[in-house]
Amino acid sequence: MPIFEFRCGECNECFEILVMNRDEEVDLKCPKCASAALERIISKSCYAMGEGGGKGNGEGPSVQNRSCSSGSCTTWELPGHAR
């Protein structure tokens, strides 16, 4: 199912909504303040790697979940990647 996340440009509310086709995005409004100033944001993703599927020293990604102002946030640390 195509569930997208949006952030309101007026009140900064983040919410998810099922969008069956792009034409439906035209009529979207913030559920909190009814503003149409919405920005589609990158959704959380799922990542799975079986044994032997990675390169390097055999370490997989580390995932850290925590609470933040928009609900929950996920941080990924990928092996071999430096900030």
C-alpha atoms as one frame of an Amber mdcrd trajectory, in Angstrom:
protein
   0.000   0.000   0.000   1.333   3.469  -0.856   1.400   5.209   2.525   3.255
   8.526   2.438   4.452  10.801   5.232   3.900  14.544   5.104   4.962  17.530
   7.212   2.818  20.662   7.438   4.640  23.895   6.612   2.349  25.884   8.928
   2.195  23.885  12.189   5.035  21.354  11.579   2.665  18.405  12.194   3.878
  15.092  10.703   1.314  12.554   9.547   0.859   9.536   7.282  -1.795   9.134
   4.636  -2.733   6.494   2.072  -2.449   7.966  -1.431  -3.749   5.664  -4.158
  -2.733   7.969  -7.037  -0.917  11.281  -7.506  -4.177  13.155  -8.240  -5.248
  12.640  -4.606  -2.205  14.617  -3.372  -3.697  17.830  -4.809  -6.505  17.891
  -2.205  -4.462  16.950   0.887  -4.694  19.126   3.986  -3.052  18.971   7.403
  -5.313  17.111   9.873  -4.286  19.506  12.672  -4.581  22.977  11.080  -6.137
  22.267   7.624  -3.254  23.965   5.779  -2.444  22.762   2.268   1.249  23.738
   2.677   2.521  20.159   2.881   5.896  18.619   2.169   6.322  14.905   1.530
   9.079  13.578   3.791  11.252  10.484   3.584   9.614   7.599   5.387  11.375
   5.181   7.691  12.708   2.180   5.869  13.233  -1.490   6.527  16.632  -3.065
   6.043  17.584  -6.719   6.246  20.868  -8.386   5.415  21.444 -12.100   5.597
  24.714 -13.662   6.695  27.489 -13.114   4.189  25.460 -10.507   2.314  27.590
  -7.548   3.282  31.071  -6.392   2.381  33.906  -5.384   4.637  34.495  -6.649
   8.145  31.186  -8.494   8.476  29.530  -5.833  10.603  25.985  -4.963   9.676
  24.260  -1.632  10.183  23.359  -0.591  13.705  19.919   0.871  14.275  18.954
   3.237  17.094  15.283   4.047  17.735  14.325   6.924  20.028  11.535   9.395
  20.688  11.635  12.839  19.120   9.234  15.757  18.672   7.548  14.193  15.627
   6.939  10.816  17.301   9.839   8.445  16.776  13.126   8.753  14.935  15.476
   6.109  13.609  19.214   6.518  13.114  21.233   4.154  10.920  24.990   3.715
  11.273  26.369   1.981   8.177  29.708   0.152   8.374  32.479   1.984   6.529
  30.587   5.289   6.452  31.926   8.260   8.401  29.957  11.401   9.228
